[in-house]
Amino acid sequence: MFMTSGSGVNLRTLRAVRVLRPLKLVSGVPSLQVVLTSIIKAMAPLLQIGILVLFAILIFAIVGLEFYSGVFHVTCFEQNNPTELPSFIPDAPGLVPCQPVDTHTRPPGAFVCPSGYICKGYWEGPNYGITSFDNIGYAMLTVFQCITMEGWTDVLYMVK
């Protein structure tokens, strides 16, 4: 009733520690002790491996930022209606980054728009802008997508 906000935090901590009470049962069963000890000993090497993987993702994300920043924001627009994204582009698997007319800024080997379409900017990008190398967070997500091999071919064909 007269509890201050500071003591409420202490009670939350106490409740969190109460969750660990069932671990007392481990002391009664020797085989469970061995399993729990092994799991606890494995945590430090797993943490080190996780940090190493995070570092590798960070390095590849920085490389992606250097090479592909802003590349995913151009796609084919109809020449008759250059402000609205088309629902269908012939010979294209959906909306894909394309090859601008300016050869100095285009990614090599990118998708070339068919006749009747122009390659233009101001598209948010694939996956609602999440698959991109525009900032370090999205770049790390895109690298993680490639590492997990879930949708990596989409990224491959977008940057080829």
N, C-alpha and C positions, 0 to 999 in steps of 0.2 A: 504494500500500500504506500509506504513512504520510501520506496526504492529509488535511488538516483540512477541516472543513465549509465554511470560508470560501473555500478555493481551489476547491471544487466549483462554487460559484456563478460564479467567474470562467471556468471551463471551459464552463459552459452559455452564458455570454455569448459566448464565442469560437465555439462551435458555431452560435449564432444569426447571428453575423456571417459565418460560412462559407457560409450560404445565399445571401448576396448576391454570391458570387464569379461566378456566371454572368452578372451584369450587365456584366462586363468585355467580353463579346461584343458588347454594344451599341456600344462605341466603334469597332468594326470596320465596322459597317453604319450609314451616315449616316441612312437613313430611320428606323431604329429609334431613333436618338438624338433625332430630331425628335418621334417619338411619345412617348418616355419623358419628354422635357422638357415636352411639352404636358400630360401626365398629372400631373407634379409641380407645374406651375404652376396646374392646376385644383384641386388639393387645398385650398388656402387658401379660395377662394370657396365650395367645397362644404362646408367645415367651418363657415363663417359661416352658410350657409343651413341646415345641420343644427341649429346653435344657435338660429336664429330659429324653426324648426319646433318644437324642443323647448320654447322659451319659449311659443309659441302653445298647445301641448298642455298645458303647466303652467297657463296662464291659464284655459283651458276646463275643466280638471280642478278648479281651485279654485271656479269657478262651479258646476260639477256637485256638488261637495261641499256648497255652500251650499243648493242647491235640492233635491237628491235623496238626501241622506244618510239611510240606513235605509229608503228606500222599497221596495227590492227584497226585503225580508225578510218580506213578508206574502203568503200565497196561500190558495186555497180548500181547506178541510178538510171532510170529511164530518161532518155533525152527529152521526151515530151513533158515529163513531170519530174524535174530534178530535185524537188524538195521532199518527196515522199519515197520511203523505201519500198521497192517492189516486193510482191509476195512470191514471185517466181522468176528465176533467171535461167535461161536456157543453158544447158551443159554445166551447171554449177550445183554443187550439193548444198543448197540453201544460200544464205548470205555469207560470203567469204571475202576476205581482204583481196583487193585487186591490184592491178599494175597501173599506176598513174602514167599519163603521157610523158611527164618529166622523167627522163631516164636517170637523172642524178639522185632522185629521192626514192625511187621504187625499189622494193626488195627484189633481188634477182630471182627469176623463175616464177614470179607470182602469177595469180590467175589473171587472164586477159579478158576483159568484158566483151561479150558478143556484139554484133552490130545492133544499133538502136539503143545502146546503153553507154553511159560514160562513167569513168571511175572518178569518184568524188569523195571528199572527206566529210567529217561531221557525223560519223556513225559511232555509236557508243562502243561497238566492238562485239566479238563473240561472247556468248554466255552473259549477256547484259553488261558487258564491260569488265567482267571479272577476269577473263582470260586475256591478259595483256602484260606488257612489260613497261608500263608507264610509271609505276612507283614501286618501291622495294617490297611492299606488302603483296600487291598483286603479282609481282614477278616471282616471289617466293611461292605463292599459291600455284602459279603456272608450272614452276619447276617441280613442286610436289606432285602435281597432276601428272607430269611426265615420269617422275620416279615411280609412282604407283602403277604406271602403265594403264591407267584408266583415262581414255580419251587422248592419249599422247599422239596418236596418228592425226587427230584433228589439228593439233598445234603444229605438227610436222608439215602438213600440207598448207597451213596458213603462212608459214615462214619460209617455205622452200624457195 
